Structure formats: C-alpha cells, structure tokens
Amino acid sequence: MSGPHDVSAAALSREHIGIEVYGTRHVLDVDTAHALVDALQEALRQAPNLDF
C-alpha cells in the first residue's frame, strides 16, 4: 500500500480495513474504520476555523 501522500487504505475483507500511514501499517475492524473517518472529517471541518 502506497500513495502520493504516503497514506493509503484497502479493504482486506468484509470485516477489516488495512491502512498504511508513512510506512506504519494498521488493520482496523470496519466499525473502528468508520469511527476514524468520522473523526477525521470533523477535524477537517474544524481546521479552517483554527487560529495558531
């Protein structure tokens, strides 16, 4: 698994998703993968409004 930003994901089965982020591989169950996507989407929605 490799992508333009060193982040990729693939369905491994009906129950598991594989993700690789900068060379570190993880296997998540589908429910955890959905929760991660939801959390990332929320963070991306908030990011433009943050001041540092």
CORCORDA-V410590 format. One record per residue. N is the residue number from 1. RES is the residue in one letter. SS is DSSP state (h for helix, s for strand, l for the rest). PHI is phi in whole degrees, 0 to 359 (NA if undefined). Layout:
N	RES	SS	PHI
N	RES	SS	PHI
This chain:
1	M	l	NA
2	S	l	202
3	G	l	220
4	P	l	296
5	H	l	245
6	D	l	56
7	V	s	224
8	S	s	209
9	A	s	211
10	A	s	207
11	A	s	286
12	L	l	264
13	S	l	195
14	R	l	290
15	E	l	252
16	H	s	226
17	I	s	241
18	G	s	257
19	I	s	232
20	E	s	228
21	V	s	235
22	Y	l	48
23	G	l	88
24	T	s	259
25	R	s	264
26	H	s	224
27	V	s	242
28	L	s	243
29	D	s	287
30	V	h	300
31	D	h	297
32	T	h	294
33	A	h	298
34	H	h	297
35	A	h	297
36	L	h	296
37	V	h	299
38	D	h	300
39	A	h	294
40	L	h	295
41	Q	h	297
42	E	h	296
43	A	h	298
44	L	h	293
45	R	h	293
46	Q	h	280
47	A	h	307
48	P	l	296
49	N	l	266
50	L	l	272
51	D	l	248
52	F	l	240
